[in-house]
Amino acid sequence: MGYTIRQTSRRDWQRLRELRLAALQDPVAPVAFSEPYEHALRLTRGEWERRASGRGSVTFIGETEDGRWAGMVGTFVDRGLLHIVGVYMLPEHRGTGLAAQLMRAAIDWGQGREVRLQVHENNPRAARFYASLGFRPTGVSEVDSRNPAFRAFELALRPG
């Protein structure tokens, strides 16, 4: 299956909201996202437009040949590092190569910056995927805000 990878824009706010809400209702959400579904549901149109517009962060989406959204990866820069957040593929698009295409677009957008992301200890599929792209543990972890019995580990992809 072929995908078109592009950045979202303000006019994409409704579709971004729809995909994000689907992500937050997915069975993997508790180990993939820190934002609760109820919080995202209450966001205003203006807040969704800001998220989609690329001000402060950029979201890359993968579109199918018929224009359906299949997945997304969010990015932002902080203290010179590129941070990857909100990685999500609809279940029927997992394992198709879309995640790697989206990650490559996000990493390229970072223009050679070191890339950081977090992966939950109960998300081994994601951990294996990130390792396949060259991400390595930094030694930093934090307690899962939803369940303090678990941790999220920081991974880095260093340039060069």
C-alpha positions as CSV (number, residue, x, y, z in Angstrom):
1,M,0.0,0.0,0.0
2,G,1.3,3.4,-0.9
3,Y,1.1,6.4,1.4
4,T,1.6,10.1,1.0
5,I,3.4,11.7,4.0
6,R,2.8,15.3,4.7
7,Q,2.5,17.8,7.5
8,T,-0.9,18.8,8.8
9,S,-2.2,22.4,8.4
10,R,-4.8,24.4,10.3
11,R,-7.5,23.2,7.9
12,D,-6.8,19.6,9.0
13,W,-8.0,20.2,12.5
14,Q,-11.1,18.0,12.4
15,R,-9.3,15.0,10.8
16,L,-6.4,15.4,13.3
17,R,-9.0,15.4,16.2
18,E,-10.7,12.3,14.8
19,L,-7.4,10.4,14.5
20,R,-6.1,11.5,17.9
21,L,-9.4,10.5,19.6
22,A,-9.2,7.1,17.8
23,A,-5.6,6.7,19.1
24,L,-6.6,7.6,22.7
25,Q,-9.4,4.9,22.6
26,D,-7.1,2.2,21.1
27,P,-6.4,-0.7,23.5
28,V,-2.7,0.3,23.4
29,A,-3.4,3.9,24.6
30,P,-2.6,3.3,28.3
31,V,1.0,2.4,27.3
32,A,1.3,4.8,24.4
33,F,-0.1,8.2,25.4
34,S,-0.1,10.3,28.5
35,E,-3.1,12.4,27.4
36,P,-6.4,11.0,28.6
37,Y,-9.2,10.7,26.1
38,E,-11.5,12.9,28.2
39,H,-8.9,15.7,28.1
40,A,-8.6,15.6,24.3
41,L,-12.4,15.4,23.9
42,R,-12.8,18.7,25.8
43,L,-10.2,20.6,23.6
44,T,-11.7,23.5,21.7
45,R,-11.7,24.0,17.9
46,G,-9.0,26.6,18.4
47,E,-6.8,24.2,20.3
48,W,-7.2,21.6,17.6
49,E,-6.4,24.2,14.9
50,R,-3.2,25.2,16.8
51,R,-2.2,21.5,17.1
52,A,-2.8,21.0,13.4
53,S,-1.2,24.3,12.3
54,G,2.4,23.5,13.1
55,R,2.8,26.4,15.6
56,G,5.0,24.9,18.4
57,S,4.8,21.4,17.0
58,V,4.5,19.6,13.7
59,T,2.4,16.5,13.0
60,F,3.1,14.3,10.1
61,I,0.3,12.1,8.7
62,G,0.2,9.3,6.3
63,E,-2.6,9.3,3.8
64,T,-3.7,6.4,1.7
65,E,-4.2,6.7,-2.0
66,D,-7.8,7.4,-1.5
67,G,-7.1,10.2,1.0
68,R,-7.8,8.4,4.3
69,W,-5.6,9.1,7.2
70,A,-3.7,6.0,8.4
71,G,-1.2,7.2,11.0
72,M,0.6,10.1,12.5
73,V,3.8,11.2,14.3
74,G,4.1,14.4,16.3
75,T,7.3,16.4,16.8
76,F,8.5,19.5,18.6
77,V,11.9,21.0,19.3
78,D,13.0,21.8,22.9
79,R,16.5,22.8,24.0
80,G,17.9,21.9,20.6
81,L,16.5,18.3,20.7
82,L,13.8,17.0,18.4
83,H,11.1,15.2,20.4
84,I,8.8,12.6,18.9
85,V,5.4,12.2,20.4
86,G,2.0,10.9,19.5
87,V,3.1,8.0,17.3
88,Y,0.0,6.2,16.1
89,M,-1.0,3.9,13.3
90,L,-4.6,2.7,12.8
91,P,-4.6,-1.1,13.4
92,E,-5.1,-2.0,9.8
93,H,-1.9,0.0,8.8
94,R,0.4,-1.5,11.4
95,G,3.3,-3.5,10.0
96,T,2.9,-1.9,6.5
97,G,6.0,0.4,6.7
98,L,4.0,3.5,7.3
99,A,5.4,4.1,10.8
100,A,9.0,4.0,9.4
101,Q,8.0,6.5,6.7
102,L,6.4,8.8,9.2
103,M,9.4,8.6,11.5
104,R,11.8,9.3,8.7
105,A,9.8,12.4,7.7
106,A,9.9,13.6,11.4
107,I,13.6,12.9,11.8
108,D,14.4,14.6,8.5
109,W,12.4,17.6,9.6
110,G,14.7,17.8,12.6
111,Q,17.6,18.7,10.3
112,G,20.3,16.6,12.0
113,R,19.2,17.2,15.6
114,E,19.4,14.5,18.2
115,V,16.0,12.8,18.5
116,R,14.4,11.8,21.8
117,L,11.2,9.9,22.6
118,Q,9.7,7.8,25.4
119,V,8.5,4.3,25.3
120,H,6.5,2.5,28.0
121,E,8.0,-0.6,29.5
122,N,4.8,-2.5,28.6
123,N,5.0,-1.5,24.9
124,P,7.6,-4.0,23.6
125,R,6.4,-3.8,20.0
126,A,7.1,0.0,20.0
127,A,10.5,-0.5,21.7
128,R,11.5,-3.1,19.1
129,F,10.4,-0.7,16.3
130,Y,12.4,2.2,17.7
131,A,15.5,0.0,18.2
132,S,15.2,-1.0,14.5
133,L,15.5,2.6,13.6
134,G,18.7,3.0,15.7
135,F,17.2,4.5,18.9
136,R,19.1,3.5,22.1
137,P,18.2,4.0,25.8
138,T,19.6,7.1,27.4
139,G,19.4,5.7,30.9
140,V,16.6,8.2,31.8
141,S,13.2,7.0,32.8
142,E,10.1,8.3,34.6
143,V,7.2,6.9,36.5
144,D,4.0,6.3,34.4
145,S,1.7,9.1,35.5
146,R,-1.3,6.8,35.0
147,N,0.1,3.8,36.9
148,P,3.1,4.5,39.2
149,A,4.0,0.8,39.2
150,F,5.4,1.2,35.7
151,R,8.0,3.4,33.9
152,A,8.5,5.0,30.6
153,F,12.1,4.9,29.2
154,E,13.7,7.6,27.1
155,L,15.4,6.6,23.9
156,A,17.7,8.7,21.7
157,L,18.8,8.7,18.1
158,R,22.0,10.6,17.8
159,P,23.0,12.2,14.4
160,G,25.7,10.8,12.4
